[in-house]
């Protein structure tokens, strides 16, 4: 791998990490909002929370299309 390819690869890794952080923050904010609106929405496990919120966001995205 050349020097230029190495730089491109490092930039890609930085962007992936930044996007993961943004996604997690968005999921947490959405979960907090949903739990205030619907008390039955609050899941017991954090993993359940991410699954429920992810599915909700995917459903909304499909509905927009």
N, C-alpha and C positions, 0 to 999 in steps of 0.2 A: 504494500500500500504506500503510495507516494505521499509527500507532505501535504499537497493540496487535498487529496482524498481524505487524509487524516483530519484535516481541519473541517471538511464538510461533515464527516462522520461525527465529530465532537459537537458541531452545531446542531445536528439532527438529534443527538442524545439530549442536549440541553432543552430543545423544544419539546421533546417527548416528556421529559420530567415536568416542564412548566405546564403542559397541557393536562398531565395527570393531576397535578395539584389543583388546577382550575376546575377539573371535573369533580374531584372529591369535594371541593368547597361548594360547588353548585349543588351536589347531592345532599350535603349536610344542610345547607340553607333551605333547600326544598323540603327536606324531611322535617325540619323545625316548623316550617309554614304549614305543612299538611297536618302535623300533629296538633297544632293550635286550632285548625279548622275542623278536624275530625279526630276526636279523642280515641276512637276505635282503631285509628291508623297506626298508633304507636306500637311498633314491633318489640318483641322481647330481646332478640339478639341483634347486634349491629349489622351482621351480614344480612339478616332479614330486611332490615331497614334499607340497605343499599339495593337489594333486589326489588323491593316494593317501589322505591322511588325511581329506580332505573326503568322498571316496567311502565310506570305511570308516565314518565317522560317520553319513552319510546312510543307509547300509545298516543300521546298528544302530538308527537311529531308525525305519526302516520295519519292522524285525523286532519292535520293541516295540509297534507299532500292531497 
